[in-house]
Amino acid sequence: MSHKYHFDVTMACSGCSGAIERVLKKQDGIANYNVSLENQTVDVETDKDYDSIYNVIQKTGKKINGGKVVS
């Protein structure tokens, strides 16, 4: 079953957003993702649970200010 998650993440530059894109790209089970430096957001569509995606983003060292399950 596919889930959609939204995260508010502090990113200072394109290197920050690029780091998140690289770790998401390497993950199995992610159907789609969007990292927006301008909006400071990360949206992910995946079969994985919320905590797994949260932990993947957190491992980049970026601050997650909030997150929610969209569907």
C-alpha positions in Angstrom: 0.0 0.0 0.0 1.4 3.4 -1.0 1.6 6.2 1.6 2.3 9.9 1.1 4.3 11.9 3.7 5.1 15.6 4.0 8.1 16.9 6.0 9.2 20.5 6.8 13.0 20.4 6.7 15.5 23.2 7.3 17.7 23.4 4.2 20.2 26.2 3.7 21.4 25.5 0.2 21.2 23.3 -2.9 23.8 21.0 -1.3 21.3 20.4 1.6 18.5 19.6 -0.7 20.8 17.5 -2.9 21.9 15.4 0.1 18.2 14.5 0.8 17.6 13.7 -2.8 20.6 11.4 -2.9 19.5 9.4 0.1 15.9 9.1 -1.1 17.0 8.0 -4.6 19.0 5.1 -3.0 16.0 3.8 -1.1 13.9 0.9 -2.4 10.2 1.2 -2.3 10.0 5.0 -3.0 7.7 5.6 -5.9 8.1 9.4 -6.0 9.6 12.3 -4.1 9.9 16.0 -4.3 12.5 18.1 -2.4 11.8 21.8 -2.4 14.6 24.1 -1.2 12.4 27.1 -1.8 9.5 25.8 0.3 11.8 23.9 2.8 9.7 20.7 2.2 10.1 17.1 1.3 7.2 15.1 0.0 7.5 11.3 -0.4 5.3 8.6 -1.9 6.4 5.2 -0.7 5.4 1.7 0.5 7.7 2.3 3.6 6.4 3.4 7.0 6.6 7.0 8.2 9.4 6.3 10.7 11.6 4.8 8.1 11.4 7.8 5.8 11.8 10.2 8.8 15.0 8.4 9.9 16.4 8.4 6.3 16.0 12.2 6.1 17.3 12.7 9.6 20.5 10.8 8.9 21.4 13.6 6.4 21.9 15.9 9.4 19.1 18.2 8.4 16.6 19.4 11.0 13.1 18.1 10.5 10.7 20.7 11.9 7.6 18.7 11.4 6.0 16.0 9.4 2.7 14.3 8.7 1.0 11.5 6.9 -0.9 12.9 3.9 -2.5 9.6 2.8 
